[in-house]
Amino acid sequence: MIFWITRMMKMKLMNKAYWERRYIEGSDFWNAKGITTPIKEYLNQLTDKHIRILIPGLGHGYELMYLKEQGFANVVGLDLTDLAARETLEKFPLFPIDEVVLGDFFQHEGQYDLILEHTFFCSLPIALRPKYVAKMKELLAVNGRLVGVLFDCEFDSVDPPFGGSLSEYKKLFCVSDLNIEILEPCYNSIKPRKDREVFIKIVKQQHD
Ligand SMILES: C[S@@+](CC[C@H](N)C(=O)[O-])C[C@H]1O[C@@H](n2cnc3c(N)ncnc32)[C@H](O)[C@@H]1O
């Protein structure tokens, strides 16, 4: 009971200041220090460099940097704070900081062909998960897809990242106009996340 009360209290504090504090304290344990294999290998298959891509909860922005290096023209990185992205800019002067938009995912407007998920879902309060799915559906263009990885394990902490399971995700993404094309154990996770991730590809369908 106390665990849940503490968790609820913490959740209210997960605003811009909360995330900036985590970056400043160096408690950003999710930082993979580079683009991870599942995302990189997925992006390497894409041929159309003009698709509209959104990276919510951008953090250090390694995916954004990679996409720009590969010549993708329409990429937006979205985050409540650009603190982590500015850290990346210090190390990599060619980091595309101009493509970073400051704002709340739930207030963001736009239409995207591809939305990349990488440790953003797990950063949100668990109660917001259905809202996350609804917002993704709104932001995806018809035939647009949400692609990335989700944790398939639990974490013993009152702070994010928060875990989950494949069966939970199956129910969560089972909404009208969204088709779960891939939701399965991830075979090419980075070593520390091996056997602890699922790969997802959720496609928005045409409304009948
Ligand atoms: C766990 S970190 C992941 C960062 C990055 N995706 C990575 O893999 O390193 C979550 C990020 O989401 C951002 N964030 C949390 N809630 C957000 C929201 N409602 N809108 C936009 N960004 C948010 C935080 O500021 C933080 O940078």
The ligand as an SDF file (V2000), in Angstrom:
LIG
                    3D

 27 29  0  0  0  0  0  0  0  0999 V2000
   13.4310    7.6770  -19.9090 C   0  0  0  0  0  0  0  0  0  0  0  0
   13.8480    9.0940  -20.8230 S   0  0  0  0  0  0  0  0  0  0  0  0
   14.2250    8.4160  -22.4170 C   0  0  0  0  0  0  0  0  0  0  0  0
   15.0530    9.3000  -23.3010 C   0  0  0  0  0  0  0  0  0  0  0  0
   15.4590    8.6910  -24.6500 C   0  0  0  0  0  0  0  0  0  0  0  0
   14.3260    8.2290  -25.3990 N   0  0  0  0  0  0  0  0  0  0  0  0
   16.4510    7.5790  -24.4670 C   0  0  0  0  0  0  0  0  0  0  0  0
   16.1850    6.4570  -24.8960 O   0  0  0  0  0  0  0  0  0  0  0  0
   17.5270    7.8380  -23.9090 O   0  0  0  0  0  0  0  0  0  0  0  0
   12.2730    9.8250  -21.0750 C   0  0  0  0  0  0  0  0  0  0  0  0
   12.3250   11.1800  -21.7450 C   0  0  0  0  0  0  0  0  0  0  0  0
   10.9780   11.5810  -22.0180 O   0  0  0  0  0  0  0  0  0  0  0  0
   10.8110   12.9310  -21.6740 C   0  0  0  0  0  0  0  0  0  0  0  0
    9.3930   13.1110  -21.3350 N   0  0  0  0  0  0  0  0  0  0  0  0
    8.7350   12.6120  -20.2550 C   0  0  0  0  0  0  0  0  0  0  0  0
    7.4360   12.9390  -20.3100 N   0  0  0  0  0  0  0  0  0  0  0  0
    7.2720   13.6480  -21.4530 C   0  0  0  0  0  0  0  0  0  0  0  0
    6.1450   14.2470  -22.0760 C   0  0  0  0  0  0  0  0  0  0  0  0
    4.9270   14.1970  -21.5360 N   0  0  0  0  0  0  0  0  0  0  0  0
    6.3230   14.8920  -23.2500 N   0  0  0  0  0  0  0  0  0  0  0  0
    7.5530   14.9500  -23.8290 C   0  0  0  0  0  0  0  0  0  0  0  0
    8.6500   14.3990  -23.2810 N   0  0  0  0  0  0  0  0  0  0  0  0
    8.5150   13.7570  -22.1120 C   0  0  0  0  0  0  0  0  0  0  0  0
   11.7720   13.1770  -20.5330 C   0  0  0  0  0  0  0  0  0  0  0  0
   12.1350   14.5300  -20.4170 O   0  0  0  0  0  0  0  0  0  0  0  0
   12.9540   12.2720  -20.9170 C   0  0  0  0  0  0  0  0  0  0  0  0
   13.9160   12.9650  -21.6620 O   0  0  0  0  0  0  0  0  0  0  0  0
  1  2  1  0
  2  3  1  0
  2 10  1  0
  3  4  1  0
  4  5  1  0
  5  6  1  0
  5  7  1  0
  7  8  2  0
  7  9  1  0
 10 11  1  0
 11 12  1  0
 11 26  1  0
 12 13  1  0
 13 14  1  0
 13 24  1  0
 14 15  1  0
 14 23  1  0
 15 16  2  0
 16 17  1  0
 17 18  1  0
 17 23  2  0
 18 19  1  0
 18 20  2  0
 20 21  1  0
 21 22  2  0
 22 23  1  0
 24 25  1  0
 24 26  1  0
 26 27  1  0
M  CHG  2   2   1   9  -1
M  END
$$$$
